[in-house]
Amino acid sequence: MHPYNTTSPVIFCIFNRPTTTQRVFKEIAKAKPPALYVVADAARPQVQGEAELCQECRAIAEQVDWPCEVTLDYAEDNMGCKQRIYSGISNAFKQFDFAIILEDDCLPSPDFFRFVDTMQDRYQDDQQVMQIAGTAFIRPLEPKQAYYRSAYATIWGWATWKRAWEHFDLTMPSWPEIRTDLEQNAPATSKHLSRYLRYIDKAYTGKLNTWDYQFIVHILQHKGHCITPMYNLISNIGFGANGTHTKSATHVHANIPYGSLPESIIFNESRAIEAEMSAIQIDNSLYRINSIQKRLKSIAQRLNIPYSTSQKMPKH
């Protein structure tokens, strides 16, 4: 992969994990975005030592040594994942019409930035396209195209436009009606769809302190399209005891290596949601490995060797 300087602003969401923050910031610095908007939550007063960790993360994100417009959006009191990320991205879109969003555990491939810039240029005027993803839950050995249009957003390294975010309502007031419609007319059917809907139910009722399922619903409500790569361009390095929602270090999606794009990106000429791909994406994203596979993956991680599990692939 060749060095690549992105033309897109980056929104960098951080909290209390200096090690992952440093790794992600290092990759952002290589891409030299023209603007960096840092969103940081404050420490929880009841968690001993967290204030120092939060300060360390903020110091890392301020180590900008390239020409860049930097905005520091730091909370004074702890807001929690849901409100802090939602408010931070909303504030950032008062400045930007388009931006990349990276959390402190989403390690980007250099080609992630090239993919986003290329897709932004191609789809900026396509109102149906509401998101550009970086994570691939479908990874054929020899993709026939670089990406597909999915009904479902993924949020481990992504990008969007102000036009797609600005009417997003975190409370999901229309979820009951949208849920009924999805059960009957889902843009992609999946054996895991009912479990997927139950996760959204938890976000709707406040049992999950998150913002991402609400944004997924926002896109579904507006029949939006998500440009999703066939090459994995993000490695989630945050699985483990310190993760907010990703506690298992042996999870099937933990530390999946990122790949690279071909020099020439093959464009997808379809203007429709690809139902089969969307369904497989949901199945693979919710895939769980059994206890034997967990042990094998744990051993592979200790030995620093690749380990993959069998997941679904498209028929064509």
BALOBA-1460 file (C-alpha; in Angstrom, 3 decimals):
// residues 316
<rec num="1" residu="m" x="0.000" y="0.000" z="0.000"/>
<rec num="2" residu="h" x="1.300" y="3.402" z="-0.974"/>
<rec num="3" residu="p" x="1.077" y="6.457" z="1.309"/>
<rec num="4" residu="y" x="-2.131" y="8.361" z="0.731"/>
<rec num="5" residu="n" x="-3.209" y="11.810" z="1.891"/>
<rec num="6" residu="t" x="-6.949" y="12.098" z="2.320"/>
<rec num="7" residu="t" x="-8.976" y="15.098" z="1.239"/>
<rec num="8" residu="s" x="-11.704" y="14.379" z="3.814"/>
<rec num="9" residu="p" x="-12.002" y="15.778" z="7.351"/>
<rec num="10" residu="v" x="-11.759" y="13.198" z="10.143"/>
<rec num="11" residu="i" x="-13.899" y="13.067" z="13.284"/>
<rec num="12" residu="f" x="-11.902" y="11.164" z="15.902"/>
<rec num="13" residu="c" x="-13.892" y="9.869" z="18.910"/>
<rec num="14" residu="i" x="-11.792" y="9.035" z="21.974"/>
<rec num="15" residu="f" x="-12.251" y="8.275" z="25.664"/>
<rec num="16" residu="n" x="-9.990" y="6.314" z="28.018"/>
<rec num="17" residu="r" x="-7.830" y="3.874" z="26.007"/>
<rec num="18" residu="p" x="-4.417" y="5.412" z="25.269"/>
<rec num="19" residu="t" x="-2.975" y="2.314" z="23.597"/>
<rec num="20" residu="t" x="-5.645" y="1.960" z="20.919"/>
<rec num="21" residu="t" x="-5.961" y="5.745" z="20.610"/>
<rec num="22" residu="q" x="-2.244" y="5.992" z="19.801"/>
<rec num="23" residu="r" x="-2.439" y="3.291" z="17.123"/>
<rec num="24" residu="v" x="-5.454" y="4.824" z="15.390"/>
<rec num="25" residu="f" x="-4.057" y="8.356" z="15.617"/>
<rec num="26" residu="k" x="-0.813" y="7.157" z="14.012"/>
<rec num="27" residu="e" x="-2.770" y="6.000" z="10.948"/>
<rec num="28" residu="i" x="-4.767" y="9.223" z="10.827"/>
<rec num="29" residu="a" x="-1.520" y="11.186" z="10.934"/>
<rec num="30" residu="k" x="-0.177" y="9.212" z="7.966"/>
<rec num="31" residu="a" x="-3.250" y="10.203" z="5.946"/>
<rec num="32" residu="k" x="-2.833" y="13.900" z="6.891"/>
<rec num="33" residu="p" x="-6.495" y="14.980" z="6.786"/>
<rec num="34" residu="p" x="-7.058" y="18.701" z="6.165"/>
<rec num="35" residu="a" x="-9.207" y="18.905" z="9.303"/>
<rec num="36" residu="l" x="-9.342" y="16.881" z="12.524"/>
<rec num="37" residu="y" x="-12.311" y="17.135" z="14.869"/>
<rec num="38" residu="v" x="-11.607" y="15.407" z="18.192"/>
<rec num="39" residu="v" x="-14.610" y="14.279" z="20.235"/>
<rec num="40" residu="a" x="-13.751" y="13.257" z="23.808"/>
<rec num="41" residu="d" x="-15.912" y="12.283" z="26.736"/>
<rec num="42" residu="a" x="-14.934" y="13.147" z="30.303"/>
<rec num="43" residu="a" x="-13.982" y="10.611" z="32.942"/>
<rec num="44" residu="r" x="-16.571" y="8.964" z="35.171"/>
<rec num="45" residu="p" x="-15.952" y="10.341" z="38.658"/>
<rec num="46" residu="q" x="-16.515" y="6.953" z="40.281"/>
<rec num="47" residu="v" x="-13.810" y="5.217" z="38.180"/>
<rec num="48" residu="q" x="-10.422" y="5.564" z="39.838"/>
<rec num="49" residu="g" x="-7.611" y="6.596" z="37.504"/>
<rec num="50" residu="e" x="-9.860" y="7.228" z="34.521"/>
<rec num="51" residu="a" x="-9.289" y="10.990" z="34.516"/>
<rec num="52" residu="e" x="-5.574" y="10.411" z="33.895"/>
<rec num="53" residu="l" x="-6.322" y="7.960" z="31.074"/>
<rec num="54" residu="c" x="-8.712" y="10.432" z="29.446"/>
<rec num="55" residu="q" x="-6.097" y="13.174" z="29.664"/>
<rec num="56" residu="e" x="-3.490" y="10.898" z="28.119"/>
<rec num="57" residu="c" x="-5.809" y="10.155" z="25.195"/>
<rec num="58" residu="r" x="-6.477" y="13.854" z="24.646"/>
<rec num="59" residu="a" x="-2.750" y="14.582" z="24.629"/>
<rec num="60" residu="i" x="-2.238" y="11.907" z="21.953"/>
<rec num="61" residu="a" x="-4.960" y="13.365" z="19.718"/>
<rec num="62" residu="e" x="-3.379" y="16.814" z="19.974"/>
<rec num="63" residu="q" x="-0.043" y="15.668" z="18.491"/>
<rec num="64" residu="v" x="-0.881" y="17.071" z="15.063"/>
<rec num="65" residu="d" x="2.294" y="17.869" z="13.109"/>
<rec num="66" residu="w" x="0.884" y="18.415" z="9.604"/>
<rec num="67" residu="p" x="-1.106" y="21.353" z="8.150"/>
<rec num="68" residu="c" x="-4.525" y="20.746" z="9.655"/>
<rec num="69" residu="e" x="-7.498" y="22.617" z="11.095"/>
<rec num="70" residu="v" x="-7.969" y="21.101" z="14.553"/>
<rec num="71" residu="t" x="-11.127" y="21.362" z="16.670"/>
<rec num="72" residu="l" x="-11.183" y="19.972" z="20.210"/>
<rec num="73" residu="d" x="-14.697" y="19.098" z="21.396"/>
<rec num="74" residu="y" x="-14.070" y="17.976" z="24.968"/>
<rec num="75" residu="a" x="-16.865" y="17.208" z="27.429"/>
<rec num="76" residu="e" x="-16.452" y="18.682" z="30.901"/>
<rec num="77" residu="d" x="-18.652" y="16.027" z="32.517"/>
<rec num="78" residu="n" x="-19.167" y="12.417" z="31.536"/>
<rec num="79" residu="m" x="-21.970" y="12.080" z="28.994"/>
<rec num="80" residu="g" x="-21.751" y="8.384" z="28.137"/>
<rec num="81" residu="c" x="-21.171" y="6.759" z="24.759"/>
<rec num="82" residu="k" x="-24.649" y="7.445" z="23.355"/>
<rec num="83" residu="q" x="-24.865" y="11.182" z="23.994"/>
<rec num="84" residu="r" x="-21.174" y="12.018" z="23.580"/>
<rec num="85" residu="i" x="-20.683" y="10.497" z="20.147"/>
<rec num="86" residu="y" x="-24.072" y="11.697" z="18.897"/>
<rec num="87" residu="s" x="-23.493" y="15.261" z="20.108"/>
<rec num="88" residu="g" x="-19.897" y="15.294" z="18.883"/>
<rec num="89" residu="i" x="-20.723" y="14.198" z="15.346"/>
<rec num="90" residu="s" x="-23.681" y="16.615" z="15.275"/>
<rec num="91" residu="n" x="-21.396" y="19.473" z="16.331"/>
<rec num="92" residu="a" x="-18.818" y="18.499" z="13.707"/>
<rec num="93" residu="f" x="-21.393" y="18.630" z="10.928"/>
<rec num="94" residu="k" x="-21.952" y="22.285" z="11.738"/>
<rec num="95" residu="q" x="-18.474" y="22.693" z="10.167"/>
<rec num="96" residu="f" x="-18.313" y="19.935" z="7.539"/>
<rec num="97" residu="d" x="-20.495" y="18.753" z="4.671"/>
<rec num="98" residu="f" x="-18.765" y="15.364" z="4.678"/>
<rec num="99" residu="a" x="-16.475" y="13.592" z="7.114"/>
<rec num="100" residu="i" x="-14.835" y="10.317" z="8.079"/>
<rec num="101" residu="i" x="-15.689" y="8.995" z="11.563"/>
<rec num="102" residu="l" x="-13.143" y="6.873" z="13.438"/>
<rec num="103" residu="e" x="-13.482" y="5.687" z="17.021"/>
<rec num="104" residu="d" x="-10.426" y="4.957" z="19.128"/>
<rec num="105" residu="d" x="-10.513" y="1.213" z="18.415"/>
<rec num="106" residu="c" x="-11.087" y="1.279" z="14.644"/>
<rec num="107" residu="l" x="-7.685" y="0.899" z="13.028"/>
<rec num="108" residu="p" x="-7.850" y="2.038" z="9.389"/>
<rec num="109" residu="s" x="-5.959" y="0.639" z="6.438"/>
<rec num="110" residu="p" x="-4.231" y="3.340" z="4.378"/>
<rec num="111" residu="d" x="-6.588" y="2.260" z="1.585"/>
<rec num="112" residu="f" x="-9.598" y="3.049" z="3.761"/>
<rec num="113" residu="f" x="-8.985" y="6.748" z="3.173"/>
<rec num="114" residu="r" x="-8.560" y="6.242" z="-0.573"/>
<rec num="115" residu="f" x="-11.771" y="4.210" z="-0.703"/>
<rec num="116" residu="v" x="-13.735" y="6.875" z="1.169"/>
<rec num="117" residu="d" x="-12.434" y="9.729" z="-0.975"/>
<rec num="118" residu="t" x="-13.179" y="7.825" z="-4.179"/>
<rec num="119" residu="m" x="-16.710" y="6.933" z="-3.080"/>
<rec num="120" residu="q" x="-17.362" y="10.464" z="-1.823"/>
<rec num="121" residu="d" x="-16.427" y="11.848" z="-5.216"/>
<rec num="122" residu="r" x="-18.625" y="9.311" z="-7.005"/>
<rec num="123" residu="y" x="-21.721" y="9.448" z="-4.780"/>
<rec num="124" residu="q" x="-21.802" y="12.899" z="-3.214"/>
<rec num="125" residu="d" x="-24.780" y="13.887" z="-5.373"/>
<rec num="126" residu="d" x="-26.597" y="10.557" z="-5.039"/>
<rec num="127" residu="q" x="-29.150" y="11.269" z="-2.319"/>
<rec num="128" residu="q" x="-29.853" y="7.556" z="-1.850"/>
<rec num="129" residu="v" x="-26.309" y="6.952" z="-0.637"/>
<rec num="130" residu="m" x="-26.199" y="7.877" z="3.055"/>
<rec num="131" residu="q" x="-23.060" y="6.115" z="4.279"/>
<rec num="132" residu="i" x="-19.667" y="4.773" z="3.197"/>
<rec num="133" residu="a" x="-18.474" y="1.844" z="5.320"/>
<rec num="134" residu="g" x="-14.974" y="0.557" z="5.978"/>
<rec num="135" residu="t" x="-15.649" y="-2.851" z="7.515"/>
<rec num="136" residu="a" x="-16.291" y="-5.876" z="5.312"/>
<rec num="137" residu="f" x="-18.294" y="-8.754" z="6.749"/>
<rec num="138" residu="i" x="-18.160" y="-10.430" z="3.325"/>
<rec num="139" residu="r" x="-14.624" y="-11.015" z="2.114"/>
<rec num="140" residu="p" x="-14.349" y="-13.173" z="-1.033"/>
<rec num="141" residu="l" x="-10.823" y="-14.204" z="-2.026"/>
<rec num="142" residu="e" x="-11.272" y="-12.651" z="-5.474"/>
<rec num="143" residu="p" x="-14.007" y="-10.003" z="-5.406"/>
<rec num="144" residu="k" x="-15.580" y="-9.231" z="-8.787"/>
<rec num="145" residu="q" x="-16.339" y="-5.719" z="-7.595"/>
<rec num="146" residu="a" x="-14.889" y="-3.446" z="-4.936"/>
<rec num="147" residu="y" x="-18.139" y="-2.817" z="-3.054"/>
<rec num="148" residu="y" x="-21.894" y="-3.245" z="-3.006"/>
<rec num="149" residu="r" x="-24.946" y="-1.251" z="-1.926"/>
<rec num="150" residu="s" x="-26.197" y="-2.540" z="1.413"/>
<rec num="151" residu="a" x="-29.407" y="-1.784" z="3.252"/>
<rec num="152" residu="y" x="-27.546" y="-1.903" z="6.552"/>
<rec num="153" residu="a" x="-24.879" y="0.449" z="7.878"/>
<rec num="154" residu="t" x="-21.727" y="-0.692" z="9.685"/>
<rec num="155" residu="i" x="-19.951" y="1.732" z="12.009"/>
<rec num="156" residu="w" x="-16.421" y="0.432" z="12.510"/>
<rec num="157" residu="g" x="-14.751" y="3.130" z="10.445"/>
<rec num="158" residu="w" x="-17.170" y="4.964" z="8.166"/>
<rec num="159" residu="a" x="-18.075" y="8.254" z="6.553"/>
<rec num="160" residu="t" x="-21.204" y="10.221" z="5.824"/>
<rec num="161" residu="w" x="-22.583" y="13.536" z="4.654"/>
<rec num="162" residu="k" x="-24.211" y="16.310" z="6.633"/>
<rec num="163" residu="r" x="-27.296" y="15.772" z="4.460"/>
<rec num="164" residu="a" x="-27.572" y="12.186" z="5.774"/>
<rec num="165" residu="w" x="-26.945" y="13.036" z="9.436"/>
<rec num="166" residu="e" x="-28.717" y="16.314" z="10.107"/>
<rec num="167" residu="h" x="-32.265" y="14.918" z="10.466"/>
<rec num="168" residu="f" x="-31.173" y="11.918" z="12.534"/>
<rec num="169" residu="d" x="-33.291" y="11.617" z="15.712"/>
<rec num="170" residu="l" x="-31.546" y="9.666" z="18.463"/>
<rec num="171" residu="t" x="-34.861" y="8.835" z="20.171"/>
<rec num="172" residu="m" x="-36.147" y="6.799" z="17.186"/>
<rec num="173" residu="p" x="-39.782" y="7.909" z="17.669"/>
<rec num="174" residu="s" x="-40.954" y="5.941" z="14.637"/>
<rec num="175" residu="w" x="-39.207" y="2.665" z="15.532"/>
<rec num="176" residu="p" x="-42.361" y="0.641" z="16.360"/>
<rec num="177" residu="e" x="-43.809" y="1.366" z="12.908"/>
<rec num="178" residu="i" x="-40.457" y="0.848" z="11.176"/>
<rec num="179" residu="r" x="-39.979" y="-2.467" z="13.003"/>
<rec num="180" residu="t" x="-43.347" y="-3.763" z="11.799"/>
<rec num="181" residu="d" x="-42.507" y="-2.761" z="8.249"/>
<rec num="182" residu="l" x="-39.096" y="-4.447" z="8.422"/>
<rec num="183" residu="e" x="-40.609" y="-7.687" z="9.669"/>
<rec num="184" residu="q" x="-42.919" y="-7.719" z="6.665"/>
<rec num="185" residu="n" x="-40.894" y="-5.987" z="3.964"/>
<rec num="186" residu="a" x="-37.238" y="-6.075" z="4.987"/>
<rec num="187" residu="p" x="-34.914" y="-5.014" z="2.134"/>
<rec num="188" residu="a" x="-32.906" y="-8.130" z="2.944"/>
<rec num="189" residu="t" x="-34.107" y="-11.232" z="4.747"/>
<rec num="190" residu="s" x="-31.720" y="-13.029" z="7.062"/>
<rec num="191" residu="k" x="-31.861" y="-15.868" z="9.556"/>
<rec num="192" residu="h" x="-30.415" y="-13.425" z="12.084"/>
<rec num="193" residu="l" x="-32.771" y="-10.545" z="11.283"/>
<rec num="194" residu="s" x="-34.978" y="-11.158" z="14.336"/>
<rec num="195" residu="r" x="-31.932" y="-11.010" z="16.641"/>
<rec num="196" residu="y" x="-30.776" y="-7.861" z="14.855"/>
<rec num="197" residu="l" x="-34.181" y="-6.283" z="15.515"/>
<rec num="198" residu="r" x="-33.996" y="-7.235" z="19.195"/>
<rec num="199" residu="y" x="-30.701" y="-5.352" z="19.518"/>
<rec num="200" residu="i" x="-32.406" y="-2.287" z="18.075"/>
<rec num="201" residu="d" x="-35.284" y="-2.790" z="20.525"/>
<rec num="202" residu="k" x="-32.750" y="-2.546" z="23.372"/>
<rec num="203" residu="a" x="-31.354" y="0.695" z="21.942"/>
<rec num="204" residu="y" x="-34.891" y="2.075" z="21.594"/>
<rec num="205" residu="t" x="-35.786" y="1.295" z="25.217"/>
<rec num="206" residu="g" x="-32.464" y="2.574" z="26.563"/>
<rec num="207" residu="k" x="-31.141" y="-0.815" z="27.628"/>
<rec num="208" residu="l" x="-28.153" y="-0.269" z="25.310"/>
<rec num="209" residu="n" x="-26.177" y="2.939" z="25.840"/>
<rec num="210" residu="t" x="-25.356" y="3.433" z="22.190"/>
<rec num="211" residu="w" x="-26.110" y="5.609" z="19.194"/>
<rec num="212" residu="d" x="-25.287" y="3.361" z="16.235"/>
<rec num="213" residu="y" x="-28.435" y="1.238" z="16.005"/>
<rec num="214" residu="q" x="-30.412" y="4.464" z="15.928"/>
<rec num="215" residu="f" x="-28.404" y="5.666" z="12.914"/>
<rec num="216" residu="i" x="-28.932" y="2.307" z="11.201"/>
<rec num="217" residu="v" x="-32.689" y="2.767" z="11.699"/>
<rec num="218" residu="h" x="-32.472" y="6.317" z="10.361"/>
<rec num="219" residu="i" x="-30.964" y="4.989" z="7.136"/>
<rec num="220" residu="l" x="-33.516" y="2.170" z="6.893"/>
<rec num="221" residu="q" x="-36.359" y="4.620" z="7.455"/>
<rec num="222" residu="h" x="-35.181" y="6.737" z="4.539"/>
<rec num="223" residu="k" x="-34.488" y="3.725" z="2.278"/>
<rec num="224" residu="g" x="-30.853" y="4.778" z="2.213"/>
<rec num="225" residu="h" x="-27.946" y="2.903" z="0.671"/>
<rec num="226" residu="c" x="-24.625" y="2.115" z="2.354"/>
<rec num="227" residu="i" x="-21.561" y="1.708" z="0.163"/>
<rec num="228" residu="t" x="-19.842" y="-1.322" z="1.690"/>
<rec num="229" residu="p" x="-16.432" y="-2.650" z="0.613"/>
<rec num="230" residu="m" x="-15.631" y="-6.247" z="-0.360"/>
<rec num="231" residu="y" x="-12.143" y="-5.713" z="1.070"/>
<rec num="232" residu="n" x="-11.856" y="-5.258" z="4.825"/>
<rec num="233" residu="l" x="-10.368" y="-1.812" z="5.447"/>
<rec num="234" residu="i" x="-10.797" y="-1.570" z="9.246"/>
<rec num="235" residu="s" x="-9.456" y="-3.759" z="12.051"/>
<rec num="236" residu="n" x="-11.346" y="-3.470" z="15.336"/>
<rec num="237" residu="i" x="-8.587" y="-3.558" z="17.957"/>
<rec num="238" residu="g" x="-10.843" y="-2.736" z="20.916"/>
<rec num="239" residu="f" x="-12.193" y="-6.143" z="21.860"/>
<rec num="240" residu="g" x="-11.368" y="-7.001" z="25.466"/>
<rec num="241" residu="a" x="-12.126" y="-6.107" z="29.070"/>
<rec num="242" residu="n" x="-11.789" y="-2.357" z="28.402"/>
<rec num="243" residu="g" x="-14.209" y="-2.328" z="25.474"/>
<rec num="244" residu="t" x="-17.558" y="-0.554" z="25.860"/>
<rec num="245" residu="h" x="-19.628" y="-3.040" z="23.848"/>
<rec num="246" residu="t" x="-16.883" y="-5.450" z="22.697"/>
<rec num="247" residu="k" x="-15.776" y="-7.367" z="25.779"/>
<rec num="248" residu="s" x="-14.595" y="-10.702" z="24.340"/>
<rec num="249" residu="a" x="-11.001" y="-10.798" z="23.094"/>
<rec num="250" residu="t" x="-11.758" y="-14.080" z="21.279"/>
<rec num="251" residu="h" x="-14.773" y="-12.692" z="19.420"/>
<rec num="252" residu="v" x="-14.898" y="-13.751" z="15.787"/>
<rec num="253" residu="h" x="-14.547" y="-10.120" z="14.652"/>
<rec num="254" residu="a" x="-11.725" y="-9.136" z="17.008"/>
<rec num="255" residu="n" x="-8.550" y="-7.884" z="15.338"/>
<rec num="256" residu="i" x="-9.462" y="-9.065" z="11.837"/>
<rec num="257" residu="p" x="-6.551" y="-7.888" z="9.670"/>
<rec num="258" residu="y" x="-7.309" y="-5.130" z="7.231"/>
<rec num="259" residu="g" x="-6.514" y="-5.596" z="3.582"/>
<rec num="260" residu="s" x="-5.735" y="-3.420" z="0.608"/>
<rec num="261" residu="l" x="-7.612" y="-2.322" z="-2.469"/>
<rec num="262" residu="p" x="-6.486" y="-3.007" z="-6.016"/>
<rec num="263" residu="e" x="-4.798" y="-0.054" z="-7.672"/>
<rec num="264" residu="s" x="-7.848" y="0.404" z="-9.878"/>
<rec num="265" residu="i" x="-11.177" y="0.278" z="-8.042"/>
<rec num="266" residu="i" x="-13.882" y="-1.580" z="-9.963"/>
<rec num="267" residu="f" x="-17.037" y="0.497" z="-9.698"/>
<rec num="268" residu="n" x="-20.419" y="-1.075" z="-9.101"/>
<rec num="269" residu="e" x="-22.914" y="0.211" z="-11.648"/>
<rec num="270" residu="s" x="-25.973" y="-1.040" z="-9.744"/>
<rec num="271" residu="r" x="-28.240" y="1.615" z="-8.258"/>
<rec num="272" residu="a" x="-30.254" y="-0.843" z="-6.156"/>
<rec num="273" residu="i" x="-29.828" y="-2.500" z="-2.771"/>
<rec num="274" residu="e" x="-28.183" y="-5.900" z="-3.233"/>
<rec num="275" residu="a" x="-30.463" y="-8.066" z="-1.107"/>
<rec num="276" residu="e" x="-28.361" y="-11.236" z="-1.028"/>
<rec num="277" residu="m" x="-25.256" y="-9.325" z="0.007"/>
<rec num="278" residu="s" x="-27.180" y="-7.373" z="2.658"/>
<rec num="279" residu="a" x="-28.577" y="-10.577" z="4.154"/>
<rec num="280" residu="i" x="-25.184" y="-12.281" z="4.261"/>
<rec num="281" residu="q" x="-23.700" y="-9.151" z="5.829"/>
<rec num="282" residu="i" x="-26.193" y="-9.374" z="8.706"/>
<rec num="283" residu="d" x="-25.618" y="-13.117" z="9.149"/>
<rec num="284" residu="n" x="-21.846" y="-12.708" z="9.239"/>
<rec num="285" residu="s" x="-21.884" y="-9.645" z="11.483"/>
<rec num="286" residu="l" x="-23.892" y="-11.572" z="14.097"/>
<rec num="287" residu="y" x="-21.977" y="-14.834" z="13.634"/>
<rec num="288" residu="r" x="-20.870" y="-16.517" z="16.867"/>
<rec num="289" residu="i" x="-18.113" y="-19.075" z="17.236"/>
<rec num="290" residu="n" x="-18.366" y="-22.089" z="19.510"/>
<rec num="291" residu="s" x="-16.151" y="-22.854" z="22.513"/>
<rec num="292" residu="i" x="-13.668" y="-24.954" z="20.506"/>
<rec num="293" residu="q" x="-13.266" y="-22.217" z="17.912"/>
<rec num="294" residu="k" x="-12.753" y="-19.670" z="20.707"/>
<rec num="295" residu="r" x="-9.933" y="-21.762" z="22.154"/>
<rec num="296" residu="l" x="-8.306" y="-22.165" z="18.742"/>
<rec num="297" residu="k" x="-8.551" y="-18.441" z="18.087"/>
<rec num="298" residu="s" x="-7.069" y="-17.658" z="21.503"/>
<rec num="299" residu="i" x="-4.118" y="-19.965" z="20.800"/>
<rec num="300" residu="a" x="-3.632" y="-18.429" z="17.356"/>
<rec num="301" residu="q" x="-3.603" y="-14.930" z="18.848"/>
<rec num="302" residu="r" x="-0.951" y="-15.906" z="21.407"/>
<rec num="303" residu="l" x="1.181" y="-17.413" z="18.636"/>
<rec num="304" residu="n" x="0.515" y="-14.413" z="16.383"/>
<rec num="305" residu="i" x="-0.746" y="-16.532" z="13.497"/>
<rec num="306" residu="p" x="-3.866" y="-15.942" z="11.364"/>
<rec num="307" residu="y" x="-7.064" y="-17.756" z="12.275"/>
<rec num="308" residu="s" x="-10.314" y="-17.547" z="10.356"/>
<rec num="309" residu="t" x="-13.735" y="-19.121" z="10.800"/>
<rec num="310" residu="s" x="-16.087" y="-20.264" z="8.075"/>
<rec num="311" residu="q" x="-18.626" y="-17.608" z="7.196"/>
<rec num="312" residu="k" x="-21.129" y="-17.255" z="4.388"/>
<rec num="313" residu="m" x="-20.215" y="-16.007" z="0.927"/>
<rec num="314" residu="p" x="-22.433" y="-14.878" z="-1.960"/>
<rec num="315" residu="k" x="-23.392" y="-17.509" z="-4.519"/>
<rec num="316" residu="h" x="-22.203" y="-15.335" z="-7.396"/>
